């Protein structure tokens, strides 16, 4: 799944730089993972919106959200490691 923040459409200049901001991002990403898991459980791996007819790949979306959470967690750990080394 190795998608970078850039390939997922996240602007690097909007990513948090403080420990508190990075923690808030972890919380947000955790919520997005839970939402994606809920959609996968409720609607299955593939689902089509009955109004727009757009097909969603819920399993792939879940893994993308998990990657985002892993990235956010790593940024938080890196920030903590940098603080400890100063």
C-alpha positions in Angstrom: 0.0 0.0 0.0 3.0 2.3 0.4 1.3 5.6 -0.6 3.0 8.8 0.4 1.1 11.8 1.7 1.6 13.5 -1.6 0.1 10.6 -3.6 -2.9 10.6 -1.3 -3.5 14.3 -2.1 -2.4 15.7 1.3 -0.6 19.0 1.1 2.7 18.8 3.0 2.4 22.4 4.1 -0.9 21.6 5.9 0.5 18.7 8.0 0.9 19.5 11.7 4.3 20.4 13.1 3.7 20.4 16.9 3.3 17.4 19.1 -0.2 18.4 19.9 -1.1 18.8 16.2 0.4 15.5 15.4 -1.6 13.8 18.2 -4.8 15.5 16.9 -4.0 14.0 13.4 -3.6 10.5 14.9 -7.0 10.9 16.5 -8.6 12.1 13.3 -7.0 9.3 11.3 -8.1 6.7 13.8 -11.7 7.9 13.3 -11.3 7.6 9.6 -10.0 4.0 9.9 -13.0 3.1 12.1 -15.4 4.7 9.6 -13.8 2.8 6.7 -14.0 -0.5 8.6 -17.7 0.2 9.4 -18.4 0.8 5.7 -16.6 -2.3 4.7 -18.5 -4.4 7.3 -21.9 -2.8 6.4 -21.7 -2.6 2.6 -19.0 -5.2 1.7 -15.8 -4.9 -0.4 -17.6 -3.1 -3.3 -20.6 -0.8 -3.0 -22.5 1.4 -5.5 -24.1 4.6 -4.4 -27.8 4.2 -5.4 -28.2 7.8 -6.4 -24.8 8.7 -8.1 -24.0 5.2 -9.3 -20.4 5.7 -8.2 -18.8 2.4 -7.2 -16.7 2.4 -4.1 -13.9 0.0 -3.2 -14.4 -0.1 0.5 -11.6 -2.6 1.2 -9.0 -0.5 -0.7 -10.3 2.6 1.0 -9.9 0.9 4.4 -6.2 0.1 3.7 -5.5 3.6 2.5 -6.9 5.0 5.7 -4.8 2.5 7.7 -1.7 3.7 5.8 -2.7 7.3 6.7 -2.9 6.3 10.4 0.4 4.5 10.2 2.0 7.6 8.7 0.4 9.9 11.4 1.6 7.5 14.2 5.2 7.5 12.7 5.2 11.3 12.6 4.2 11.4 16.3 6.9 8.9 17.3 9.5 10.8 15.2 8.6 14.0 17.0 8.9 12.4 20.4 12.3 10.9 19.4 13.5 14.3 18.3 12.4 15.9 21.6 14.2 13.2 23.6 17.4 13.8 21.7 17.4 17.6 22.3 
